[in-house]
């Protein structure tokens, strides 16, 4: 009477184990870890690209300043050479302005050099990040392939057990099956348990002597674990 019910319980327990394993595959954790690392690298890469863009804008503004200074220097030098009517005072003023402009130009050239060094550093960081991302993506592809294989393997086993389950449930008394399914839906793993060493094999709690005796003396009756409510089977 209870052999098929025991088989159904075993199938349901195995199905529950496989579904749990499928949800907790180590490849899933590895996949999430790699995706997190790629996201972090992408964020850092975006920050570097923003810094490079700002650097380009600063360099462009610097070049504009240099161009204006060069124009003014050229104008002063030309005026000094060609205008013979300049007074001594005018020559002094122009000389002072020229010295100031040359000093500004030197500072701008120093800033430009610093910008170039910063740009090279940022570009190097960007290249390293790009390589890391490519490495992570390669690892991601490998894990995804492994995960797909594991997924197929587990789902194939689950499909076989589900077919077996349909066959077994068809041979169980409908009233008994209904009682089993009521318990099964409560726990979503298994509706039966075995008496092992005086304990319920599922909840592992000690059964009373009267329950154990009743199960032995009335093998055709349905007995339930007094703790978890699952149908009790001998052995």
MARROLUM-852447 format. One record per residue (C-alpha): z, x, y; residue in three letters; chain. Coordinates in Angstrom, 2 decimals. Each point is the difference from the previous one (the first is absolute). Layout:
! MARROLUM-852447
[[Z X Y] Ala A]
...
END
This chain:
! MARROLUM-852447
[[0.00 0.00 0.00] Unk A]
[[0.95 2.74 2.42] Unk A]
[[-2.32 2.79 -1.18] Unk A]
[[-2.80 -0.97 2.36] Unk A]
[[2.54 -0.49 2.78] Unk A]
[[1.28 3.52 -0.60] Unk A]
[[-3.60 1.29 0.12] Unk A]
[[-0.53 -1.86 3.27] Unk A]
[[3.14 1.56 1.43] Unk A]
[[-1.15 3.47 -1.02] Unk A]
[[-3.42 -0.59 1.57] Unk A]
[[1.54 -1.28 3.23] Unk A]
[[2.37 2.96 0.20] Unk A]
[[-2.89 2.40 -0.50] Unk A]
[[-2.07 -1.84 2.60] Unk A]
[[2.86 0.20 2.47] Unk A]
[[0.36 3.73 -0.64] Unk A]
[[-3.73 0.64 0.44] Unk A]
[[-0.19 -2.02 3.21] Unk A]
[[3.00 1.84 1.39] Unk A]
[[-1.49 3.36 -0.97] Unk A]
[[-3.29 -1.01 1.62] Unk A]
[[1.80 -0.75 3.27] Unk A]
[[1.99 3.24 -0.10] Unk A]
[[-2.61 2.51 -1.12] Unk A]
[[0.78 3.50 1.37] Unk A]
[[-3.58 0.11 1.24] Unk A]
[[0.85 -2.81 2.43] Unk A]
[[2.77 2.10 1.56] Unk A]
[[-2.32 3.02 0.18] Unk A]
[[-2.68 -2.18 1.57] Unk A]
[[2.39 -1.30 2.66] Unk A]
[[1.26 3.53 0.70] Unk A]
[[-3.51 1.39 0.50] Unk A]
[[-1.03 -2.96 2.16] Unk A]
[[3.09 0.58 2.14] Unk A]
[[-0.88 3.68 0.39] Unk A]
[[-3.58 -0.86 0.98] Unk A]
[[1.29 -2.51 2.55] Unk A]
[[2.34 2.65 1.47] Unk A]
[[-2.86 2.51 0.19] Unk A]
[[-2.29 -2.59 1.61] Unk A]
[[2.67 -0.71 2.60] Unk A]
[[0.45 3.71 0.72] Unk A]
[[-3.77 0.44 0.12] Unk A]
[[-0.28 -2.80 2.56] Unk A]
[[2.66 1.70 2.13] Unk A]
[[-1.91 3.30 -0.17] Unk A]
[[-3.27 -1.73 0.91] Unk A]
[[1.74 -1.61 2.98] Unk A]
[[1.38 3.39 1.06] Unk A]
[[-3.47 1.55 -0.33] Unk A]
[[-1.52 -2.80 2.08] Unk A]
[[2.64 0.49 2.70] Unk A]
[[-0.62 3.75 -0.14] Unk A]
[[-3.73 -0.57 0.44] Unk A]
[[0.69 -2.21 3.01] Unk A]
[[2.31 2.65 1.51] Unk A]
[[-2.61 2.71 -0.60] Unk A]
[[-2.66 -2.14 1.64] Unk A]
[[2.21 -0.53 3.04] Unk A]
[[0.73 3.74 0.07] Unk A]
[[-3.70 0.83 -0.07] Unk A]
[[-0.56 -2.39 2.93] Unk A]
[[2.71 1.80 1.99] Unk A]
[[-1.50 3.38 -0.89] Unk A]
[[-3.46 -1.18 1.07] Unk A]
[[1.32 -1.17 3.38] Unk A]
[[1.85 3.29 0.53] Unk A]
[[-3.11 1.98 -0.96] Unk A]
[[-2.03 -1.98 2.53] Unk A]
[[2.56 0.65 2.71] Unk A]
[[0.24 3.70 -0.86] Unk A]
[[-3.75 0.29 0.11] Unk A]
[[-0.08 -1.73 3.37] Unk A]
[[2.65 2.32 1.49] Unk A]
[[-1.67 3.12 -1.37] Unk A]
[[-3.36 -1.12 1.33] Unk A]
[[1.48 -0.85 3.40] Unk A]
[[1.68 3.41 0.18] Unk A]
[[-3.26 1.81 -0.74] Unk A]
[[-2.36 -1.98 2.18] Unk A]
[[2.06 -1.10 2.99] Unk A]
[[0.37 3.03 2.24] Unk A]
[[1.53 -2.04 2.81] Unk A]
[[3.27 -0.67 -1.85] Unk A]
[[3.09 0.98 1.93] Unk A]
[[2.64 2.28 -1.44] Unk A]
[[2.32 -3.01 -0.28] Unk A]
[[-2.64 -2.00 -1.88] Unk A]
[[-0.60 2.91 -2.33] Unk A]
[[3.73 0.22 -0.72] Unk A]
[[0.23 -3.71 -0.74] Unk A]
[[-3.02 0.13 -2.29] Unk A]
[[1.34 3.09 -1.73] Unk A]
[[3.36 -1.68 -0.60] Unk A]
[[-1.70 -3.14 -1.32] Unk A]
[[-2.21 2.10 -2.26] Unk A]
[[3.04 1.82 -1.42] Unk A]
[[1.72 -3.34 -0.62] Unk A]
[[-3.09 -1.42 -1.69] Unk A]
[[-0.36 3.06 -2.22] Unk A]
[[3.66 -0.33 -0.97] Unk A]
[[-0.49 -3.70 -0.82] Unk A]
[[-3.10 0.88 -2.02] Unk A]
[[1.96 2.56 -2.01] Unk A]
[[2.72 -2.56 -0.72] Unk A]
[[-2.62 -2.52 -1.08] Unk A]
[[-1.59 2.59 -2.28] Unk A]
[[3.43 0.71 -1.51] Unk A]
[[0.51 -3.74 -0.53] Unk A]
[[-3.44 -0.24 -1.56] Unk A]
[[0.87 2.80 -2.41] Unk A]
[[3.24 -1.81 -0.89] Unk A]
[[-1.99 -3.21 -0.57] Unk A]
[[-2.39 1.86 -2.29] Unk A]
[[2.89 1.44 -2.01] Unk A]
[[1.64 -3.44 -0.24] Unk A]
[[-3.30 -1.51 -1.06] Unk A]
[[-0.46 2.63 -2.71] Unk A]
[[3.53 -0.63 -1.27] Unk A]
[[-0.54 -3.77 -0.05] Unk A]
[[-3.36 0.38 -1.71] Unk A]
[[1.55 2.24 -2.65] Unk A]
[[2.72 -2.60 -0.58] Unk A]
[[-2.68 -2.66 -0.22] Unk A]
[[-1.98 1.99 -2.57] Unk A]
[[3.13 0.52 -2.12] Unk A]
[[0.82 -3.72 0.20] Unk A]
[[-3.55 -0.96 -0.92] Unk A]
[[0.19 2.24 -3.06] Unk A]
[[3.35 -1.53 -0.98] Unk A]
[[-1.42 -3.50 0.37] Unk A]
[[-2.99 0.88 -2.18] Unk A]
[[2.38 1.47 -2.59] Unk A]
[[2.16 -3.13 0.08] Unk A]
[[-3.05 -2.24 -0.29] Unk A]
[[-1.16 1.96 -3.05] Unk A]
[[3.46 -0.41 -1.57] Unk A]
[[-0.04 -3.68 0.99] Unk A]
[[-3.33 -0.53 -1.77] Unk A]
[[1.35 1.66 -3.14] Unk A]
[[3.17 -2.12 -0.01] Unk A]
[[-2.05 -3.16 0.59] Unk A]
[[-2.15 0.89 -3.01] Unk A]
[[3.11 0.60 -2.13] Unk A]
[[1.51 -3.24 1.26] Unk A]
[[-3.13 -1.97 -0.88] Unk A]
[[0.05 1.44 -3.52] Unk A]
[[3.69 -0.84 -0.45] Unk A]
[[-0.59 -3.47 1.44] Unk A]
[[-2.79 -0.64 -2.52] Unk A]
[[2.14 1.30 -2.88] Unk A]
[[3.00 -2.16 0.86] Unk A]
[[-2.07 -3.11 0.70] Unk A]
[[-1.81 0.45 -3.32] Unk A]
[[3.37 0.10 -1.82] Unk A]
[[1.21 -3.00 2.00] Unk A]
[[-3.18 -1.93 -0.85] Unk A]
[[0.47 0.67 -3.73] Unk A]
[[3.63 -1.14 0.14] Unk A]
[[-0.91 -3.12 1.98] Unk A]
[[-2.52 -0.93 -2.70] Unk A]
[[2.68 0.57 -2.66] Unk A]
[[2.38 -2.13 2.04] Unk A]
[[-2.44 -2.91 0.02] Unk A]
[[-0.33 0.23 -3.77] Unk A]
[[3.77 0.12 -0.58] Unk A]
[[0.85 -2.84 2.39] Unk A]
[[-2.49 -2.21 -1.84] Unk A]
[[2.05 0.29 -3.18] Unk A]
[[3.41 -0.80 1.53] Unk A]
[[1.49 -3.49 -0.03] Unk A]
[[-0.73 -1.54 3.42] Unk A]
[[3.62 -1.03 0.63] Unk A]
[[1.26 3.48 -0.89] Unk A]
[[-2.73 1.59 2.11] Unk A]
[[0.97 -2.22 2.93] Unk A]
[[3.61 1.18 -0.25] Unk A]
[[-1.15 3.60 -0.20] Unk A]
[[-2.31 -0.36 3.02] Unk A]
[[2.78 -1.58 2.04] Unk A]
[[2.13 3.11 -0.60] Unk A]
[[-2.98 2.33 0.39] Unk A]
[[-0.81 -1.39 3.46] Unk A]
[[3.58 0.59 1.08] Unk A]
[[-0.13 3.72 -0.82] Unk A]
[[-3.74 0.63 -0.10] Unk A]
[[0.39 2.54 -2.78] Unk A]
[[1.15 -1.51 -3.31] Unk A]
[[1.61 -3.23 -1.22] Unk A]
[[1.60 1.35 -3.18] Unk A]
[[2.53 2.68 -0.90] Unk A]
[[1.26 1.52 -3.23] Unk A]
[[3.58 0.44 -1.14] Unk A]
[[0.54 3.74 -0.29] Unk A]
[[3.46 1.29 -0.79] Unk A]
[[1.55 -3.23 1.24] Unk A]
[[-1.79 0.25 3.34] Unk A]
[[-2.99 -1.70 1.63] Unk A]
[[-2.92 2.43 -0.20] Unk A]
[[-1.21 -0.95 3.51] Unk A]
[[3.07 -0.46 2.21] Unk A]
[[2.04 2.35 -2.28] Unk A]
[[3.20 -2.03 0.36] Unk A]
[[2.41 -0.55 -2.88] Unk A]
[[-0.42 -3.32 -1.78] Unk A]
[[2.97 -2.03 -1.18] Unk A]
[[0.87 0.03 -3.70] Unk A]
[[-0.60 -3.75 -0.20] Unk A]
[[-3.52 0.35 1.38] Unk A]
[[-0.81 2.81 -2.41] Unk A]
[[1.38 -2.00 -2.94] Unk A]
[[-1.89 -3.13 1.06] Unk A]
[[-3.24 1.95 0.19] Unk A]
[[0.54 1.39 -3.51] Unk A]
[[1.18 -3.25 -1.58] Unk A]
[[-2.55 -2.28 1.68] Unk A]
[[-3.24 2.04 -0.06] Unk A]
[[-2.19 -3.08 0.49] Unk A]
[[1.79 -1.06 3.18] Unk A]
[[-0.83 1.28 3.47] Unk A]
[[2.74 2.17 1.47] Unk A]
[[0.19 1.39 3.50] Unk A]
[[1.61 3.08 1.47] Unk A]
[[3.12 -1.26 1.75] Unk A]
[[-0.64 2.48 2.84] Unk A]
[[-3.72 -0.01 0.82] Unk A]
[[-1.05 -3.20 -1.79] Unk A]
[[-2.80 1.57 -2.03] Unk A]
[[-0.70 -1.28 -3.51] Unk A]
[[1.90 2.18 -2.48] Unk A]
[[-1.65 1.37 -3.12] Unk A]
[[1.57 1.97 -2.80] Unk A]
[[-0.72 3.74 -0.26] Unk A]
END
